[in-house]
Amino acid sequence: MTLQRVEVGLVSADEALVEFFAAVFELERLPAVRSGSGVVHRLEAPGTRIKVMVPSRRPASAEPAEAFFHLTGVRYLTMYAEDLDGIIERSVAHGGHVQHGPMDVGPGVRIAGLQDPDGNAMEVVAAAP
């Protein structure tokens, strides 16, 4: 097998997005990587790594679409977690927004659509083992 891992990279104007993901999803902060372009903050949980690049020069803000499916391209992250209600609560407490849900979508499966403070869309799924 050639592919060893996929990491998600986001770009943000400051470290607030790093704090959001660390607090909401209870991710471990790894040492940041600094370069002339800026700082890459790395967050990790088993099987997952999220990188947040904070450029040296403030990036332009993207206008989020009304719904993630209104534009083509990479538009949302899907996160699987056990504590959906806790994630929703922490998300709102740290500047995120609930777009829809939580709702049951099948036996033992609940989902919620969230948006982080930068407007990135996330689908959070809690499923019975």
PAZAVEX-794262 format. One record per residue (C-alpha): residue number from 1; residue in three letters; x, y, z. Coordinates in Angstrom, 2 decimals, always signed. Layout:
N
(NUM ala (X Y Z)),
...
This chain:
129
(1 met (+0.00 +0.00 +0.00)),
(2 thr (+1.41 +3.39 -0.98)),
(3 leu (-0.75 +5.79 +1.05)),
(4 gln (+0.31 +5.92 +4.69)),
(5 arg (-1.71 +8.79 +6.16)),
(6 val (-3.92 +11.74 +5.27)),
(7 glu (-3.70 +14.95 +7.27)),
(8 val (-6.16 +17.83 +7.07)),
(9 gly (-4.72 +21.33 +6.73)),
(10 leu (-6.63 +24.54 +7.41)),
(11 val (-5.49 +28.15 +7.04)),
(12 ser (-6.51 +30.74 +9.62)),
(13 ala (-5.65 +34.34 +10.45)),
(14 asp (-4.70 +33.52 +14.05)),
(15 glu (-4.43 +30.79 +16.67)),
(16 ala (-8.11 +30.96 +17.71)),
(17 leu (-8.92 +28.09 +15.34)),
(18 val (-6.15 +26.00 +16.92)),
(19 glu (-7.70 +26.57 +20.35)),
(20 phe (-11.16 +25.74 +18.99)),
(21 phe (-10.16 +22.33 +17.60)),
(22 ala (-8.01 +21.48 +20.64)),
(23 ala (-10.84 +22.28 +23.08)),
(24 val (-13.85 +21.01 +21.14)),
(25 phe (-12.39 +17.68 +20.00)),
(26 glu (-9.95 +17.29 +22.92)),
(27 leu (-6.96 +17.00 +20.59)),
(28 glu (-3.36 +16.90 +21.74)),
(29 arg (-1.22 +19.85 +20.66)),
(30 leu (+2.05 +18.82 +19.05)),
(31 pro (+5.00 +21.22 +18.73)),
(32 ala (+4.36 +23.92 +16.16)),
(33 val (+6.49 +24.08 +13.02)),
(34 arg (+7.74 +27.57 +12.13)),
(35 ser (+8.91 +28.72 +8.73)),
(36 gly (+9.23 +31.94 +6.77)),
(37 ser (+5.64 +31.47 +5.61)),
(38 gly (+4.18 +31.28 +9.10)),
(39 val (+3.43 +28.71 +11.79)),
(40 val (+1.82 +25.30 +11.34)),
(41 his (+0.04 +24.19 +14.50)),
(42 arg (-0.52 +20.44 +14.71)),
(43 leu (-3.29 +18.73 +16.65)),
(44 glu (-3.62 +15.00 +17.02)),
(45 ala (-5.83 +12.16 +18.23)),
(46 pro (-5.44 +8.47 +17.39)),
(47 gly (-5.67 +8.17 +13.60)),
(48 thr (-6.20 +11.92 +13.10)),
(49 arg (-4.01 +14.95 +12.57)),
(50 ile (-5.32 +18.45 +11.90)),
(51 lys (-2.89 +21.19 +10.92)),
(52 val (-3.74 +24.88 +11.18)),
(53 met (-1.43 +27.17 +9.20)),
(54 val (-1.25 +30.74 +10.49)),
(55 pro (+0.61 +32.67 +7.77)),
(56 ser (+3.04 +35.46 +8.61)),
(57 arg (+0.91 +37.80 +6.49)),
(58 arg (-2.78 +37.84 +7.39)),
(59 pro (-4.73 +35.86 +4.76)),
(60 ala (-7.92 +37.12 +3.14)),
(61 ser (-11.10 +35.70 +4.65)),
(62 ala (-13.19 +33.37 +2.54)),
(63 glu (-16.91 +33.95 +2.49)),
(64 pro (-18.52 +30.71 +3.68)),
(65 ala (-21.37 +29.40 +1.57)),
(66 glu (-24.86 +29.22 +3.03)),
(67 ala (-24.51 +25.43 +3.05)),
(68 phe (-21.36 +23.41 +2.41)),
(69 phe (-22.91 +21.73 -0.64)),
(70 his (-23.45 +25.01 -2.52)),
(71 leu (-19.84 +25.10 -3.78)),
(72 thr (-17.52 +22.51 -5.29)),
(73 gly (-14.24 +21.47 -3.75)),
(74 val (-13.20 +20.34 -0.30)),
(75 arg (-16.10 +21.74 +1.69)),
(76 tyr (-16.41 +19.85 +4.98)),
(77 leu (-14.75 +17.51 +7.44)),
(78 thr (-16.44 +14.45 +8.89)),
(79 met (-15.47 +13.73 +12.47)),
(80 tyr (-16.50 +10.52 +14.26)),
(81 ala (-16.78 +10.85 +18.02)),
(82 glu (-18.49 +9.34 +21.02)),
(83 asp (-19.65 +12.50 +22.82)),
(84 leu (-21.72 +14.36 +20.22)),
(85 asp (-23.61 +16.44 +22.78)),
(86 gly (-20.38 +17.45 +24.53)),
(87 ile (-18.79 +18.40 +21.20)),
(88 ile (-21.79 +20.57 +20.31)),
(89 glu (-21.68 +22.25 +23.71)),
(90 arg (-17.92 +22.90 +23.54)),
(91 ser (-18.20 +24.09 +19.94)),
(92 val (-20.78 +26.75 +20.78)),
(93 ala (-18.81 +27.78 +23.90)),
(94 his (-15.70 +28.32 +21.72)),
(95 gly (-17.34 +30.36 +18.95)),
(96 gly (-18.68 +27.60 +16.70)),
(97 his (-22.22 +27.36 +15.32)),
(98 val (-24.71 +24.54 +14.94)),
(99 gln (-25.90 +24.41 +11.33)),
(100 his (-28.28 +21.48 +11.84)),
(101 gly (-29.05 +18.70 +14.28)),
(102 pro (-28.29 +16.81 +16.26)),
(103 met (-30.54 +14.29 +14.60)),
(104 asp (-30.94 +10.54 +14.32)),
(105 val (-30.13 +9.23 +10.84)),
(106 gly (-30.29 +5.51 +11.49)),
(107 pro (-30.29 +2.96 +14.27)),
(108 gly (-27.77 +4.23 +16.82)),
(109 val (-26.41 +6.95 +14.50)),
(110 arg (-26.68 +10.67 +15.33)),
(111 ile (-25.17 +13.55 +13.41)),
(112 ala (-24.84 +17.31 +13.70)),
(113 gly (-23.61 +19.89 +11.23)),
(114 leu (-21.27 +22.40 +12.85)),
(115 gln (-19.30 +25.40 +11.67)),
(116 asp (-16.04 +26.47 +13.31)),
(117 pro (-15.33 +30.17 +14.05)),
(118 asp (-13.68 +30.56 +10.61)),
(119 gly (-16.76 +29.17 +8.83)),
(120 asn (-15.41 +25.69 +8.01)),
(121 ala (-18.17 +23.08 +7.88)),
(122 met (-18.01 +19.86 +9.89)),
(123 glu (-20.26 +16.85 +10.06)),
(124 val (-19.92 +15.20 +13.47)),
(125 val (-21.13 +11.61 +13.68)),
(126 ala (-21.77 +9.51 +16.77)),
(127 ala (-22.51 +5.87 +16.00)),
(128 ala (-23.20 +2.90 +18.21)),
(129 pro (-20.20 +0.54 +18.22)),
